[in-house]
């Protein structure tokens, strides 16, 4: 559908967007939290024990933190170093989308699928606001690709690679990885009647490879928890880390037990999908409906150039996570590769069947989304946060010119659909990474206060806080965790700095304590944007403040 030159040019634009975002300040909460957890490993050279602040951490396994700590070892303690493993895993995911798309259909479908995957909004965001899902997604689709190839060919190499990928994915987020890999594979086996694929000696080799791959995780859990039954974790003692990761973890997330509940809305992921898969959402929904219709028309019988892996995997995984009592938008990342392949094949099929009316409709949809993104980007640049740097102006102009060139270019409609989709994502995320996020993060108090501490040579080991409220960004950019104290203990401490909120500052003032130096930064919870905040006229009404005071 698109030439090699066009394909690699689009990949180059995507890489440029990713590289620009690599150097953004870390977001609170999860991204900065995980970076600090890996920082503790790196600084203390302790790769066994997981801690969230001062507390033992029994939730996600070690792999993400190990990879981040390894990156610190190689590149130093930087925010961009923290992001490197996630970015590499994302490109592994894109290559695996290409491989699986090629395996199920052909090379053209694979290439389009990789472009769709890399430009889906939630994937672009996942390499900026890096959590465990970047590594999880990359290795689940890697495993799924090779296990599917094994089902088709009985190749020992393929099942070994698939088992290794599954082991890394499991070591990143636990049992959900096996569910995400297992359900699509099960659909593929049932649809193609490959009943005997997993009834031979190669499966035993794969189980051994998987077991060896997850052994470091199990051993670390054993050392931290199983050897210490006296530890109280979430109000319980005698917690087995090995039993937790092999059995309890995903059930806790589904039920909300232990980590809490945040949503009982069974349609949460449906309306979330509308934005996480932009700019491909409409095409993806039409592709899903078309596939559903085709399967029913074939009465679930195997048909030439037809597969059930993507559709079945999407449906079953979507239903499963919808019943979880704890939901977050990035949980959908695990099905983005499957949606990318399904969408890519739909576009390819439209071209092959010369369905001109449908192609023109999809192109119109892409133009409409591009127009919306162009307006939103302009608002971000000239209203929400006005551009002040001449370099941003120049780069924005370059991206705008590239966009206009491809909009006006007269070429095959199918090629234009793919190109306009990629350009839409590049335009939006160039503006977000180059302009919006840097300005937004000026209202993240922790990272801003760390700049002040560094500029004024404030000893980070003398900075305290009065509560257990997390200060991940300040911890990371100080490269030292903020210690906890109390008003009573402050009487005995001299020459210390205290990081406080508006209310805590009032409390200190009312207690009669004095300070001689004070720094203030604006504070807003940037992960929960509001229209009042985005409007410069009303922004100040949404802001709170954080202070760093020097107590005498």
N, C-alpha and C positions, 0 to 999 in steps of 0.2 A: 504493500500500500504506500509506503514511503521509501525513498531512496536511502542508501547508506549515508550519503552526505547530509541529508536532512536529519536522519536519525541521530548521527553523532553531533550535529550542530545543536539539536534540542537537548541532548545529554549534557553538552558543554554548558548550556544556559542553566540547566538544573543544578549542575555541580557548582556553578558560580553562586547561585542562590544559597546552596548548602554551606559553602565556604564562608560567605558573608555572615550567615547566622551562627557559625561556629564560635565567633568571638563576642557574642552577646553575653551580658551579665546573666548569671544563673537565676532562674525563677524560683520563688518560694511558692508552695512548700516542697513538693516531692523532689524536684530536680536538685535544689540546693541541699535538701536533707540527705539524699543518696550520695551526693558529692562529699558531704561532711562525713558520712559513715565510711566511705572509702578513704577519706583523708586520715581518719583515725587509724585505719589499717596500715596505711602507708607510713605515717609518722611513728607509730608504736611498733611497726614491723610485726603486727599480730594479725595473721590471716585466718585465724580459727574462730575467734569470738566476734559475734555481730552485736553492735550496740546502736541504739537510737538515742543519742544524747547520753545521759548517764544510765539508761535502762537497757537491760538485756532485750535483744530483738528476736522474737520468734514469729516470723511471718514469711517474707520472701527469702529464698535461699541465697547463697553466697556469690554466684557466678558474676552477676552484674557488678558487684562491689570489687570482686577480684580483678575483673577486667579494667575497671576504672583505676584501681590502685596500681596495677601493672603499668597503665598508661602514665600515671604520675611518676612511677619509677623511671620510665624511659624519657618522658618529656618535661617532667617537673610538675609542681602543684599549680596548675592553671585551669581555668574554666574550660578552655578549648581542649585541653588534654582529657578532661573528664568526658567530653562529647565524642572523642575519636572512636571508642569501641562501638557506640551506638550508630555512628555514621557508617562505619565499615560493615556492621551487621545489616544496615538498611540497604547498602549496595549489594551485599550478598543476597538479600531478599529480592532485589530487583533482578539480579542474574538468575535466581531460582525461578522467578516468575517467567522469565524468558525461557528457561529450560523446561518448565512444566507446560507452558503454553505451546511450545514447539512439540513436546511429546504428545500432548492431547490433540493438537490440531496441526500447526505448521509454524515455520520460522516467522512469517509475517505476524501471526497472532502473538507469538512470544515477544516480539519486539514492541508491539503496541502495548501489550500487557505490562512490560517493564516501564514504559513511559507513563502509563496510567498510574501504576503503583507509586512511582517516584514523585508524582505531582498531586496525588490525593492529599487534601489539606491536612488530614490527621497525621499522615506520614511525614510531611514537611515539618509539621509542628513537633513531631516526636524526636527529630534530630536537633531541635533547638531546646525544647523543654524535655530533656532526656530523662526517661524513667526506664524501668526494666523492660517495657514493651518493645523497645527498638531491637534489643538482642533477642527477645522471645520471638518476635515476628519474623526476623531474618532467619533464625534457625528452624522454626516450625515449617516454613515454606521450603527451606532447603531439604529438610527431612522428608516432607511430603513429596517433593519432586523425585527424590531417589527411591523412596519406597514404592511410588507409583511405577517408576521404571522397573523396579524389581518384580512387581506383580505382572508386568507385561513381558519380561524377559528371563526371569529367574536368575539374574546376575548376582553373584556373590558380592562383587564390588559395590553394587548399588545398595544392597540391603545393609552392608557394613556402614556405608556413608549415611544411609537413612537412620540407622540406629545411633550413630555418633551424633548426628544433628538433633535427634530426639533427646539424647542424654544432655546435651548442652542446653536445649530449651527447657527441659525439666529442671536442670540445675539453676535456671534463671528465675522461674516463677512457679515451679511445682507441677502438680497433676494436670492443671489446665492445658499444659503443653501436649500431654499425651491424648487428651480429649480432642484438641484441635487437630492433631495429626490423625488420630484413630478414626474419627467419624467420617471424614472425606475418603479415607482409604477403604473403610467398610462399605461406603456407598459405591466406590469404584469396583470392589470385588463382587458385590451383590449384582450390580448392573451388568457387569461383563461375565458373570458366572465363573469367576476364577477361584472356585471353592478351595482348590488344593494349593493355592499360592503359599500359604503359611503352614503347610503340613509337610515339611521336609527338614533336613538337617541344617540348612542354611539359617533357619529361624533360630536354632540353638546358638549359632555363631553370633547372630544379631543380638540376642538376649545377653550373651556374654559381653559383647562390645558395649551395650547400653549399661550393664551393671558396672563395668570398669569405669565408664565415663562419669557415672553419678557417685562412685565410691568416695571421691574427695569431699563431696557435699555431705554425704552420710557420716563420714568420719568426723568432719568438723562439728556437725550437730551432736554427735555422740560425745565428743570431748567437752563441748560447751554445756550440754544439758543432761544427757543420760548419766554422765559421771557425777552429776551434782543434783540429786533429787531434792535437796533442801532448797533450791532456788524457787522463788515464788514468781510465776509468770501468769499475768492476768488472773490474779487471786487464786492460783492453784499451784501446789507443789507437785513433786514427782512427775514433771513434764518430760516425756521422752521426745527429744528432737527428731530422732529417726522415725518414730511412729507418727509424729506430727506431719512431717513432710511426705511420708508415704501414704498417709491415710486421712488425717484430720484437716489439713489445710484448706482444701477446696470446699469441704463440707461446711467449714466455718464461714467461708465467703458466701456460699449459696444461702446459708441460713441467717447470716449476719451475726452469728454468735462470736463473741470474742472481739471482733473489730467494729461491731455496731451495724446499724441499718441506716441507709440514707435515701432509699427509694423503693417503694412498692409498686411503682408505675410500670406495668408490663409493656407499655408502649414507649418507654424511655429510649430504647435504642433505635426505634423506628424514627422518631423525630430527630434524634441525634445524628442518625445516618444522613439526614438531609444536608447537613453542613460538613460532616467529616469526610465525605467522598467528593466534595466539590473540587473541580468543576465538572465532574463526570456523573453527578447524582442522577439526573433525569435519564441519561442514556443507560445507566446501570439498572434503574428500575424497569425501564422498557425491556432491557435485555433479560432481566429476571422473569418478567411476565411472559416474554416470548419463549423462553426456555421451558417454563412451566406448561405453557400451552402445547409446545412440541412434545413434551414427555407424555402428557395425557393423550395426545393424538396418536402416539406410538404405543399407547397402553403399557408403558414402562418396559417395553421390549427393546433389546439392543438394536441400534440402527447405525448405518454407516455415518461417519463423521459426527457422531453424537456421543456425549459423555455425561455421566451423572455425578462425577466427583465434585465439581464446583457448586452446582445447584444444590445437591444433597448436603454437602458440607456446610454451605452458607445457611441453609434452612435449619439444620439440626443444631448448629452452634448458636445461631441467633435465638432459637427457642430456648436453649439451655441457659444462656446468660441472661435472658429476659426474666427468668424466674429467680435470679439471684436477688437477695435483699440489699446488697451493697453494689452500687453501679457507678461507674465513671465513664465519660465519653471515650477515653483511650482504650477501653476494653474491646472496642470494635476493631482495633488495629489488626487483630489476629485473623479477621476474615477479609481484610482489604486485598491481600494477594488473590484470593479466590474470586472476589468481585472484579478485580482487574482483568483476570483471564476471561471471565464470563463476558464482560463488557467488550473486551478486545475482539472476541470471536463474533459477537453480534455485529460490530462495525465491519469486520472482515466479510461476514456473510452478506451484509447489505450491499457491499461493493460487488461481490461475486454474483449475486442474483440480480444486480442492476435495478434495485428498488429505488428509483430516482426520487419518488415522492417522499419516502421515508428518510432518505439521505438528506434531502433538502430541509426536511423538518428538523432533523437532528442538528444540521448545520445552523439553522435559525435559532435553535435552543442555545447552542454554543455561543453564537453572536450575542444573544440576549444576556447570558451569564457574563460574557466579557464586558458588555456595556455596564452592567451593574458593578462589576469589579473595578472598572475604570473610574466610575463615579465615586465608589467607596475609597479607592486609592487617592483620588484627588482631594477628597474631604480630609483624609488622614494627613495629607501633605500641606494643605493650604487652609485648614480650619481647625482640626483637632489639635495638631501640633504643627505649627508653621515651619517650613523648611528655612533654616538659617545658614546652612553650609552650601557654598557654591559647588562643592564636589557632589553633594547629593542631588542638586539641581541638574548637573551635567549627566550623572548616571541615570537619573529619572528620565531625562530627555532622550538618552540613548535607548533605554528600554521602551519608551513610548514610540520612538521612531520604528524600532523593530516590530512592535505590535502593529502599527499602521501599515507597514510594508506587507506583513503577512495577511492582514485583513483585506487589503486591496489586490493582492496577488491573484491572478486568474489561473486556477489550476483545478485538478480533479477534486470534486466535492468531498470525497472520503478522506483524501489527504489533508484537506483544509480542516475537517472536523478534528482530526488528531492534532494538527499543528495549532489550531486556535485554542484547543483545550490546554495544551502544554503552555502556550504563551500566556493564557489567562492566569494559570498558577504561578508562572514566573513573574508576571507583573505584580500580582498581589503580594507574593512572598518576598520579592525584592523590596517593595515598599515597607512591608512589615519588618524585615530583618535590618534594612539599612536605615530606616527612619522611625517607624512607629515604636518598635520595641525599645530602642535606645532612649527615646523620650519617655516612654511609659515607665521604664525601670528607674528613672529619676525619682519616682514616687515610691520605690521600694526602700524602706528606711534602712534596713540592715546593710545592704550593699553601699548605699550612699554614706552611711555613718562610718563604714570601714575606710572609705576614701579620706574622710576627715581625720580619722585616727592616724592614718598613715602620713598625711600631710603635716600633722602637728606632732608627729613622733610620740604619740601616746602609747605607753607600754601595754601591749595587748593582754599580758598576764595580770594586769591590774584593773581590767574591766569586769564589772559585775552586773548582775541583774537581780531584781527583787522577787521574781516569780519563776515558775517552771515553764513559762511561755517560751516556745522555741524561737531561736534567733539564728536560723540556719545560714542565711546570707552573710550576716555579720561574722558568724563562726568561720565560714569558709574564707572570706576575703581577709579576715584577720589572721587566718591560718592557725587559729587558736580558739577553742570553745569558750564562750562567755561563762564565767562561773556564777553560781547562785549564792546570794547572801540574803540577809534580812535587815529590817530596820534596827533590831536589837544588836545584831553583830556589827552594824555600821559604827556604833559607838566605840568599838574596840579597834576599828580599822582606820588607818591614817593614810593619806596620800593615795586614795583609790578613786577610780572613775565608775560611775553607775549609769547604766543604760535603762532609761525609764520612759513610760508613757505619760500622757497628760495627767491621768489620774494619780499615778505614782509620784509624779513631781509635786502635785498638790499635797499628797500624803507626807512627803519628806518636808515640805515647807511648813505644814501644820504641826509637824513634830518638833519644830524649832531647830532643826539642823541647818547648817550653813554650807554654801559652796562658793567657790571663787571664779570658776570657769564654767561656761555652758555653751554647748553646741546644739542646734536644733535642725531637724530635717522633716520634710513632709512625709506622711505615711498613708498609703492606700493599699488595700488588698487587691493587687493587680490581676489575680486570677478570677476575680469577680467584677468585671467591668459593668459600669452603669452609664446610662445616657447622661445623667447629671455630671459625671466625671468627664466624659468625652466632650461635653460642651464647655469650652473655656470660660464662658460667662458664669456658669454655676459650679465649676470644678472646686473652687475653694470651700464650698459648703460640704463637700464630701470628704475633705481631707482631715486627718488627725495628725498628730506629731509624735516624734520620738526625740528624746534628749539624751545627751551625754554630758554629765555634770561631774566636776571634780570636787569631791567632798573633803573638807578640811579635817 
